[in-house]
Amino acid sequence: MPALEKRVSDLEVKVTQLQHDRTIIASPRAERDAEFNSCVKEANDNYAVNLRANSKERGENTLSISEHVSQKLDGVKRSMLEECKLLYR
């Protein structure tokens, strides 16, 4: 039995070390994912603010915006999302 107990103890130490190593590897990824999500939220928020600022209300929950301005805002949002991907993915 002592040999079996020694093997179990050794395996427990190895499992603990592997879990620790996995946590160290996962932490930077989780941080990058959080930064990416924050960047995407900022792009969406920026788009919503600019959309409201550059449009006219045409009734309840309806906005009117020129096609030219809409295309510009879409382009800015796409650029911001691409930047998020480049920085955090």
Phi and psi restraints in degrees (range 20) as a CNS / XPLOR table:
assign (resid 1 and name C) (resid 2 and name N)
       (resid 2 and name CA) (resid 2 and name C) 1.0 -60.0 20.0 2
assign (resid 2 and name N) (resid 2 and name CA)
       (resid 2 and name C) (resid 3 and name N) 1.0 -34.8 20.0 2
assign (resid 2 and name C) (resid 3 and name N)
       (resid 3 and name CA) (resid 3 and name C) 1.0 -66.0 20.0 2
assign (resid 3 and name N) (resid 3 and name CA)
       (resid 3 and name C) (resid 4 and name N) 1.0 -40.3 20.0 2
assign (resid 3 and name C) (resid 4 and name N)
       (resid 4 and name CA) (resid 4 and name C) 1.0 -65.0 20.0 2
assign (resid 4 and name N) (resid 4 and name CA)
       (resid 4 and name C) (resid 5 and name N) 1.0 -43.2 20.0 2
assign (resid 4 and name C) (resid 5 and name N)
       (resid 5 and name CA) (resid 5 and name C) 1.0 -62.6 20.0 2
assign (resid 5 and name N) (resid 5 and name CA)
       (resid 5 and name C) (resid 6 and name N) 1.0 -38.1 20.0 2
assign (resid 5 and name C) (resid 6 and name N)
       (resid 6 and name CA) (resid 6 and name C) 1.0 -64.7 20.0 2
assign (resid 6 and name N) (resid 6 and name CA)
       (resid 6 and name C) (resid 7 and name N) 1.0 -43.7 20.0 2
assign (resid 6 and name C) (resid 7 and name N)
       (resid 7 and name CA) (resid 7 and name C) 1.0 -63.9 20.0 2
assign (resid 7 and name N) (resid 7 and name CA)
       (resid 7 and name C) (resid 8 and name N) 1.0 -42.5 20.0 2
assign (resid 7 and name C) (resid 8 and name N)
       (resid 8 and name CA) (resid 8 and name C) 1.0 -62.7 20.0 2
assign (resid 8 and name N) (resid 8 and name CA)
       (resid 8 and name C) (resid 9 and name N) 1.0 -44.0 20.0 2
assign (resid 8 and name C) (resid 9 and name N)
       (resid 9 and name CA) (resid 9 and name C) 1.0 -61.5 20.0 2
assign (resid 9 and name N) (resid 9 and name CA)
       (resid 9 and name C) (resid 10 and name N) 1.0 -44.0 20.0 2
assign (resid 9 and name C) (resid 10 and name N)
       (resid 10 and name CA) (resid 10 and name C) 1.0 -62.0 20.0 2
assign (resid 10 and name N) (resid 10 and name CA)
       (resid 10 and name C) (resid 11 and name N) 1.0 -42.2 20.0 2
assign (resid 10 and name C) (resid 11 and name N)
       (resid 11 and name CA) (resid 11 and name C) 1.0 -64.7 20.0 2
assign (resid 11 and name N) (resid 11 and name CA)
       (resid 11 and name C) (resid 12 and name N) 1.0 -39.3 20.0 2
assign (resid 11 and name C) (resid 12 and name N)
       (resid 12 and name CA) (resid 12 and name C) 1.0 -62.1 20.0 2
assign (resid 12 and name N) (resid 12 and name CA)
       (resid 12 and name C) (resid 13 and name N) 1.0 -40.2 20.0 2
assign (resid 12 and name C) (resid 13 and name N)
       (resid 13 and name CA) (resid 13 and name C) 1.0 -64.3 20.0 2
assign (resid 13 and name N) (resid 13 and name CA)
       (resid 13 and name C) (resid 14 and name N) 1.0 -43.4 20.0 2
assign (resid 13 and name C) (resid 14 and name N)
       (resid 14 and name CA) (resid 14 and name C) 1.0 -64.6 20.0 2
assign (resid 14 and name N) (resid 14 and name CA)
       (resid 14 and name C) (resid 15 and name N) 1.0 -42.1 20.0 2
assign (resid 14 and name C) (resid 15 and name N)
       (resid 15 and name CA) (resid 15 and name C) 1.0 -62.0 20.0 2
assign (resid 15 and name N) (resid 15 and name CA)
       (resid 15 and name C) (resid 16 and name N) 1.0 -44.3 20.0 2
assign (resid 15 and name C) (resid 16 and name N)
       (resid 16 and name CA) (resid 16 and name C) 1.0 -60.7 20.0 2
assign (resid 16 and name N) (resid 16 and name CA)
       (resid 16 and name C) (resid 17 and name N) 1.0 -43.3 20.0 2
assign (resid 16 and name C) (resid 17 and name N)
       (resid 17 and name CA) (resid 17 and name C) 1.0 -64.9 20.0 2
assign (resid 17 and name N) (resid 17 and name CA)
       (resid 17 and name C) (resid 18 and name N) 1.0 -41.6 20.0 2
assign (resid 17 and name C) (resid 18 and name N)
       (resid 18 and name CA) (resid 18 and name C) 1.0 -65.1 20.0 2
assign (resid 18 and name N) (resid 18 and name CA)
       (resid 18 and name C) (resid 19 and name N) 1.0 -39.9 20.0 2
assign (resid 18 and name C) (resid 19 and name N)
       (resid 19 and name CA) (resid 19 and name C) 1.0 -63.8 20.0 2
assign (resid 19 and name N) (resid 19 and name CA)
       (resid 19 and name C) (resid 20 and name N) 1.0 -40.2 20.0 2
assign (resid 19 and name C) (resid 20 and name N)
       (resid 20 and name CA) (resid 20 and name C) 1.0 -63.9 20.0 2
assign (resid 20 and name N) (resid 20 and name CA)
       (resid 20 and name C) (resid 21 and name N) 1.0 -45.6 20.0 2
assign (resid 20 and name C) (resid 21 and name N)
       (resid 21 and name CA) (resid 21 and name C) 1.0 -61.3 20.0 2
assign (resid 21 and name N) (resid 21 and name CA)
       (resid 21 and name C) (resid 22 and name N) 1.0 -41.5 20.0 2
assign (resid 21 and name C) (resid 22 and name N)
       (resid 22 and name CA) (resid 22 and name C) 1.0 -64.3 20.0 2
assign (resid 22 and name N) (resid 22 and name CA)
       (resid 22 and name C) (resid 23 and name N) 1.0 -38.5 20.0 2
assign (resid 22 and name C) (resid 23 and name N)
       (resid 23 and name CA) (resid 23 and name C) 1.0 -64.2 20.0 2
assign (resid 23 and name N) (resid 23 and name CA)
       (resid 23 and name C) (resid 24 and name N) 1.0 -41.9 20.0 2
assign (resid 23 and name C) (resid 24 and name N)
       (resid 24 and name CA) (resid 24 and name C) 1.0 -62.8 20.0 2
assign (resid 24 and name N) (resid 24 and name CA)
       (resid 24 and name C) (resid 25 and name N) 1.0 -40.5 20.0 2
assign (resid 24 and name C) (resid 25 and name N)
       (resid 25 and name CA) (resid 25 and name C) 1.0 -70.8 20.0 2
assign (resid 25 and name N) (resid 25 and name CA)
       (resid 25 and name C) (resid 26 and name N) 1.0 -39.4 20.0 2
assign (resid 25 and name C) (resid 26 and name N)
       (resid 26 and name CA) (resid 26 and name C) 1.0 -73.4 20.0 2
assign (resid 26 and name N) (resid 26 and name CA)
       (resid 26 and name C) (resid 27 and name N) 1.0 -29.0 20.0 2
assign (resid 26 and name C) (resid 27 and name N)
       (resid 27 and name CA) (resid 27 and name C) 1.0 -59.3 20.0 2
assign (resid 27 and name N) (resid 27 and name CA)
       (resid 27 and name C) (resid 28 and name N) 1.0 -50.4 20.0 2
assign (resid 27 and name C) (resid 28 and name N)
       (resid 28 and name CA) (resid 28 and name C) 1.0 -61.4 20.0 2
assign (resid 28 and name N) (resid 28 and name CA)
       (resid 28 and name C) (resid 29 and name N) 1.0 -35.6 20.0 2
assign (resid 28 and name C) (resid 29 and name N)
       (resid 29 and name CA) (resid 29 and name C) 1.0 -65.4 20.0 2
assign (resid 29 and name N) (resid 29 and name CA)
       (resid 29 and name C) (resid 30 and name N) 1.0 -43.9 20.0 2
assign (resid 29 and name C) (resid 30 and name N)
       (resid 30 and name CA) (resid 30 and name C) 1.0 -63.7 20.0 2
assign (resid 30 and name N) (resid 30 and name CA)
       (resid 30 and name C) (resid 31 and name N) 1.0 -38.7 20.0 2
assign (resid 30 and name C) (resid 31 and name N)
       (resid 31 and name CA) (resid 31 and name C) 1.0 -64.7 20.0 2
assign (resid 31 and name N) (resid 31 and name CA)
       (resid 31 and name C) (resid 32 and name N) 1.0 -44.3 20.0 2
assign (resid 31 and name C) (resid 32 and name N)
       (resid 32 and name CA) (resid 32 and name C) 1.0 -63.5 20.0 2
assign (resid 32 and name N) (resid 32 and name CA)
       (resid 32 and name C) (resid 33 and name N) 1.0 -39.5 20.0 2
assign (resid 32 and name C) (resid 33 and name N)
       (resid 33 and name CA) (resid 33 and name C) 1.0 -62.9 20.0 2
assign (resid 33 and name N) (resid 33 and name CA)
       (resid 33 and name C) (resid 34 and name N) 1.0 -41.6 20.0 2
assign (resid 33 and name C) (resid 34 and name N)
       (resid 34 and name CA) (resid 34 and name C) 1.0 -65.0 20.0 2
assign (resid 34 and name N) (resid 34 and name CA)
       (resid 34 and name C) (resid 35 and name N) 1.0 -41.2 20.0 2
assign (resid 34 and name C) (resid 35 and name N)
       (resid 35 and name CA) (resid 35 and name C) 1.0 -65.8 20.0 2
assign (resid 35 and name N) (resid 35 and name CA)
       (resid 35 and name C) (resid 36 and name N) 1.0 -39.7 20.0 2
assign (resid 35 and name C) (resid 36 and name N)
       (resid 36 and name CA) (resid 36 and name C) 1.0 -62.0 20.0 2
assign (resid 36 and name N) (resid 36 and name CA)
       (resid 36 and name C) (resid 37 and name N) 1.0 -47.7 20.0 2
assign (resid 36 and name C) (resid 37 and name N)
       (resid 37 and name CA) (resid 37 and name C) 1.0 -61.7 20.0 2
assign (resid 37 and name N) (resid 37 and name CA)
       (resid 37 and name C) (resid 38 and name N) 1.0 -38.4 20.0 2
assign (resid 37 and name C) (resid 38 and name N)
       (resid 38 and name CA) (resid 38 and name C) 1.0 -66.1 20.0 2
assign (resid 38 and name N) (resid 38 and name CA)
       (resid 38 and name C) (resid 39 and name N) 1.0 -40.4 20.0 2
assign (resid 38 and name C) (resid 39 and name N)
       (resid 39 and name CA) (resid 39 and name C) 1.0 -64.0 20.0 2
assign (resid 39 and name N) (resid 39 and name CA)
       (resid 39 and name C) (resid 40 and name N) 1.0 -43.7 20.0 2
assign (resid 39 and name C) (resid 40 and name N)
       (resid 40 and name CA) (resid 40 and name C) 1.0 -64.6 20.0 2
assign (resid 40 and name N) (resid 40 and name CA)
       (resid 40 and name C) (resid 41 and name N) 1.0 -41.0 20.0 2
assign (resid 40 and name C) (resid 41 and name N)
       (resid 41 and name CA) (resid 41 and name C) 1.0 -62.1 20.0 2
assign (resid 41 and name N) (resid 41 and name CA)
       (resid 41 and name C) (resid 42 and name N) 1.0 -41.8 20.0 2
assign (resid 41 and name C) (resid 42 and name N)
       (resid 42 and name CA) (resid 42 and name C) 1.0 -61.7 20.0 2
assign (resid 42 and name N) (resid 42 and name CA)
       (resid 42 and name C) (resid 43 and name N) 1.0 -41.9 20.0 2
assign (resid 42 and name C) (resid 43 and name N)
       (resid 43 and name CA) (resid 43 and name C) 1.0 -62.4 20.0 2
assign (resid 43 and name N) (resid 43 and name CA)
       (resid 43 and name C) (resid 44 and name N) 1.0 -44.1 20.0 2
assign (resid 43 and name C) (resid 44 and name N)
       (resid 44 and name CA) (resid 44 and name C) 1.0 -65.7 20.0 2
assign (resid 44 and name N) (resid 44 and name CA)
       (resid 44 and name C) (resid 45 and name N) 1.0 -42.7 20.0 2
assign (resid 44 and name C) (resid 45 and name N)
       (resid 45 and name CA) (resid 45 and name C) 1.0 -64.1 20.0 2
assign (resid 45 and name N) (resid 45 and name CA)
       (resid 45 and name C) (resid 46 and name N) 1.0 -43.4 20.0 2
assign (resid 45 and name C) (resid 46 and name N)
       (resid 46 and name CA) (resid 46 and name C) 1.0 -60.5 20.0 2
assign (resid 46 and name N) (resid 46 and name CA)
       (resid 46 and name C) (resid 47 and name N) 1.0 -43.4 20.0 2
assign (resid 46 and name C) (resid 47 and name N)
       (resid 47 and name CA) (resid 47 and name C) 1.0 -60.8 20.0 2
assign (resid 47 and name N) (resid 47 and name CA)
       (resid 47 and name C) (resid 48 and name N) 1.0 -46.0 20.0 2
assign (resid 47 and name C) (resid 48 and name N)
       (resid 48 and name CA) (resid 48 and name C) 1.0 -63.2 20.0 2
assign (resid 48 and name N) (resid 48 and name CA)
       (resid 48 and name C) (resid 49 and name N) 1.0 -42.4 20.0 2
assign (resid 48 and name C) (resid 49 and name N)
       (resid 49 and name CA) (resid 49 and name C) 1.0 -63.9 20.0 2
assign (resid 49 and name N) (resid 49 and name CA)
       (resid 49 and name C) (resid 50 and name N) 1.0 -46.7 20.0 2
assign (resid 49 and name C) (resid 50 and name N)
       (resid 50 and name CA) (resid 50 and name C) 1.0 -66.9 20.0 2
assign (resid 50 and name N) (resid 50 and name CA)
       (resid 50 and name C) (resid 51 and name N) 1.0 -35.0 20.0 2
assign (resid 50 and name C) (resid 51 and name N)
       (resid 51 and name CA) (resid 51 and name C) 1.0 -62.3 20.0 2
assign (resid 51 and name N) (resid 51 and name CA)
       (resid 51 and name C) (resid 52 and name N) 1.0 -47.7 20.0 2
assign (resid 51 and name C) (resid 52 and name N)
       (resid 52 and name CA) (resid 52 and name C) 1.0 -63.1 20.0 2
assign (resid 52 and name N) (resid 52 and name CA)
       (resid 52 and name C) (resid 53 and name N) 1.0 -41.1 20.0 2
assign (resid 52 and name C) (resid 53 and name N)
       (resid 53 and name CA) (resid 53 and name C) 1.0 -68.9 20.0 2
assign (resid 53 and name N) (resid 53 and name CA)
       (resid 53 and name C) (resid 54 and name N) 1.0 -26.8 20.0 2
assign (resid 53 and name C) (resid 54 and name N)
       (resid 54 and name CA) (resid 54 and name C) 1.0 -108.8 20.0 2
assign (resid 54 and name N) (resid 54 and name CA)
       (resid 54 and name C) (resid 55 and name N) 1.0 15.7 20.0 2
assign (resid 54 and name C) (resid 55 and name N)
       (resid 55 and name CA) (resid 55 and name C) 1.0 -127.3 20.0 2
assign (resid 55 and name N) (resid 55 and name CA)
       (resid 55 and name C) (resid 56 and name N) 1.0 169.9 20.0 2
assign (resid 55 and name C) (resid 56 and name N)
       (resid 56 and name CA) (resid 56 and name C) 1.0 -119.6 20.0 2
assign (resid 56 and name N) (resid 56 and name CA)
       (resid 56 and name C) (resid 57 and name N) 1.0 140.6 20.0 2
assign (resid 56 and name C) (resid 57 and name N)
       (resid 57 and name CA) (resid 57 and name C) 1.0 -75.8 20.0 2
assign (resid 57 and name N) (resid 57 and name CA)
       (resid 57 and name C) (resid 58 and name N) 1.0 134.3 20.0 2
assign (resid 57 and name C) (resid 58 and name N)
       (resid 58 and name CA) (resid 58 and name C) 1.0 -122.4 20.0 2
assign (resid 58 and name N) (resid 58 and name CA)
       (resid 58 and name C) (resid 59 and name N) 1.0 33.7 20.0 2
assign (resid 58 and name C) (resid 59 and name N)
       (resid 59 and name CA) (resid 59 and name C) 1.0 129.0 20.0 2
assign (resid 59 and name N) (resid 59 and name CA)
       (resid 59 and name C) (resid 60 and name N) 1.0 -176.9 20.0 2
assign (resid 59 and name C) (resid 60 and name N)
       (resid 60 and name CA) (resid 60 and name C) 1.0 -68.3 20.0 2
assign (resid 60 and name N) (resid 60 and name CA)
       (resid 60 and name C) (resid 61 and name N) 1.0 123.3 20.0 2
assign (resid 60 and name C) (resid 61 and name N)
       (resid 61 and name CA) (resid 61 and name C) 1.0 60.4 20.0 2
assign (resid 61 and name N) (resid 61 and name CA)
       (resid 61 and name C) (resid 62 and name N) 1.0 27.3 20.0 2
assign (resid 61 and name C) (resid 62 and name N)
       (resid 62 and name CA) (resid 62 and name C) 1.0 -129.8 20.0 2
assign (resid 62 and name N) (resid 62 and name CA)
       (resid 62 and name C) (resid 63 and name N) 1.0 128.6 20.0 2
assign (resid 62 and name C) (resid 63 and name N)
       (resid 63 and name CA) (resid 63 and name C) 1.0 -118.2 20.0 2
assign (resid 63 and name N) (resid 63 and name CA)
       (resid 63 and name C) (resid 64 and name N) 1.0 149.5 20.0 2
assign (resid 63 and name C) (resid 64 and name N)
       (resid 64 and name CA) (resid 64 and name C) 1.0 -120.4 20.0 2
assign (resid 64 and name N) (resid 64 and name CA)
       (resid 64 and name C) (resid 65 and name N) 1.0 131.6 20.0 2
assign (resid 64 and name C) (resid 65 and name N)
       (resid 65 and name CA) (resid 65 and name C) 1.0 -144.7 20.0 2
assign (resid 65 and name N) (resid 65 and name CA)
       (resid 65 and name C) (resid 66 and name N) 1.0 145.4 20.0 2
assign (resid 65 and name C) (resid 66 and name N)
       (resid 66 and name CA) (resid 66 and name C) 1.0 -69.0 20.0 2
assign (resid 66 and name N) (resid 66 and name CA)
       (resid 66 and name C) (resid 67 and name N) 1.0 151.8 20.0 2
assign (resid 66 and name C) (resid 67 and name N)
       (resid 67 and name CA) (resid 67 and name C) 1.0 -61.7 20.0 2
assign (resid 67 and name N) (resid 67 and name CA)
       (resid 67 and name C) (resid 68 and name N) 1.0 -39.8 20.0 2
assign (resid 67 and name C) (resid 68 and name N)
       (resid 68 and name CA) (resid 68 and name C) 1.0 -60.6 20.0 2
assign (resid 68 and name N) (resid 68 and name CA)
       (resid 68 and name C) (resid 69 and name N) 1.0 -48.1 20.0 2
assign (resid 68 and name C) (resid 69 and name N)
       (resid 69 and name CA) (resid 69 and name C) 1.0 -66.4 20.0 2
assign (resid 69 and name N) (resid 69 and name CA)
       (resid 69 and name C) (resid 70 and name N) 1.0 -40.4 20.0 2
assign (resid 69 and name C) (resid 70 and name N)
       (resid 70 and name CA) (resid 70 and name C) 1.0 -59.7 20.0 2
assign (resid 70 and name N) (resid 70 and name CA)
       (resid 70 and name C) (resid 71 and name N) 1.0 -43.8 20.0 2
assign (resid 70 and name C) (resid 71 and name N)
       (resid 71 and name CA) (resid 71 and name C) 1.0 -64.4 20.0 2
assign (resid 71 and name N) (resid 71 and name CA)
       (resid 71 and name C) (resid 72 and name N) 1.0 -39.1 20.0 2
assign (resid 71 and name C) (resid 72 and name N)
       (resid 72 and name CA) (resid 72 and name C) 1.0 -63.1 20.0 2
assign (resid 72 and name N) (resid 72 and name CA)
       (resid 72 and name C) (resid 73 and name N) 1.0 -46.6 20.0 2
assign (resid 72 and name C) (resid 73 and name N)
       (resid 73 and name CA) (resid 73 and name C) 1.0 -63.3 20.0 2
assign (resid 73 and name N) (resid 73 and name CA)
       (resid 73 and name C) (resid 74 and name N) 1.0 -41.0 20.0 2
assign (resid 73 and name C) (resid 74 and name N)
       (resid 74 and name CA) (resid 74 and name C) 1.0 -60.7 20.0 2
assign (resid 74 and name N) (resid 74 and name CA)
       (resid 74 and name C) (resid 75 and name N) 1.0 -41.9 20.0 2
assign (resid 74 and name C) (resid 75 and name N)
       (resid 75 and name CA) (resid 75 and name C) 1.0 -64.1 20.0 2
assign (resid 75 and name N) (resid 75 and name CA)
       (resid 75 and name C) (resid 76 and name N) 1.0 -41.2 20.0 2
assign (resid 75 and name C) (resid 76 and name N)
       (resid 76 and name CA) (resid 76 and name C) 1.0 -63.4 20.0 2
assign (resid 76 and name N) (resid 76 and name CA)
       (resid 76 and name C) (resid 77 and name N) 1.0 -43.3 20.0 2
assign (resid 76 and name C) (resid 77 and name N)
       (resid 77 and name CA) (resid 77 and name C) 1.0 -63.8 20.0 2
assign (resid 77 and name N) (resid 77 and name CA)
       (resid 77 and name C) (resid 78 and name N) 1.0 -44.8 20.0 2
assign (resid 77 and name C) (resid 78 and name N)
       (resid 78 and name CA) (resid 78 and name C) 1.0 -59.5 20.0 2
assign (resid 78 and name N) (resid 78 and name CA)
       (resid 78 and name C) (resid 79 and name N) 1.0 -41.9 20.0 2
assign (resid 78 and name C) (resid 79 and name N)
       (resid 79 and name CA) (resid 79 and name C) 1.0 -62.7 20.0 2
assign (resid 79 and name N) (resid 79 and name CA)
       (resid 79 and name C) (resid 80 and name N) 1.0 -42.8 20.0 2
assign (resid 79 and name C) (resid 80 and name N)
       (resid 80 and name CA) (resid 80 and name C) 1.0 -64.5 20.0 2
assign (resid 80 and name N) (resid 80 and name CA)
       (resid 80 and name C) (resid 81 and name N) 1.0 -40.2 20.0 2
assign (resid 80 and name C) (resid 81 and name N)
       (resid 81 and name CA) (resid 81 and name C) 1.0 -67.0 20.0 2
assign (resid 81 and name N) (resid 81 and name CA)
       (resid 81 and name C) (resid 82 and name N) 1.0 -38.2 20.0 2
assign (resid 81 and name C) (resid 82 and name N)
       (resid 82 and name CA) (resid 82 and name C) 1.0 -63.3 20.0 2
assign (resid 82 and name N) (resid 82 and name CA)
       (resid 82 and name C) (resid 83 and name N) 1.0 -40.0 20.0 2
assign (resid 82 and name C) (resid 83 and name N)
       (resid 83 and name CA) (resid 83 and name C) 1.0 -62.6 20.0 2
assign (resid 83 and name N) (resid 83 and name CA)
       (resid 83 and name C) (resid 84 and name N) 1.0 -41.2 20.0 2
assign (resid 83 and name C) (resid 84 and name N)
       (resid 84 and name CA) (resid 84 and name C) 1.0 -58.2 20.0 2
assign (resid 84 and name N) (resid 84 and name CA)
       (resid 84 and name C) (resid 85 and name N) 1.0 -45.6 20.0 2
assign (resid 84 and name C) (resid 85 and name N)
       (resid 85 and name CA) (resid 85 and name C) 1.0 -62.1 20.0 2
assign (resid 85 and name N) (resid 85 and name CA)
       (resid 85 and name C) (resid 86 and name N) 1.0 -44.3 20.0 2
assign (resid 85 and name C) (resid 86 and name N)
       (resid 86 and name CA) (resid 86 and name C) 1.0 -64.8 20.0 2
assign (resid 86 and name N) (resid 86 and name CA)
       (resid 86 and name C) (resid 87 and name N) 1.0 -37.4 20.0 2
assign (resid 86 and name C) (resid 87 and name N)
       (resid 87 and name CA) (resid 87 and name C) 1.0 -77.2 20.0 2
assign (resid 87 and name N) (resid 87 and name CA)
       (resid 87 and name C) (resid 88 and name N) 1.0 -37.1 20.0 2
assign (resid 87 and name C) (resid 88 and name N)
       (resid 88 and name CA) (resid 88 and name C) 1.0 -121.7 20.0 2
assign (resid 88 and name N) (resid 88 and name CA)
       (resid 88 and name C) (resid 89 and name N) 1.0 2.5 20.0 2
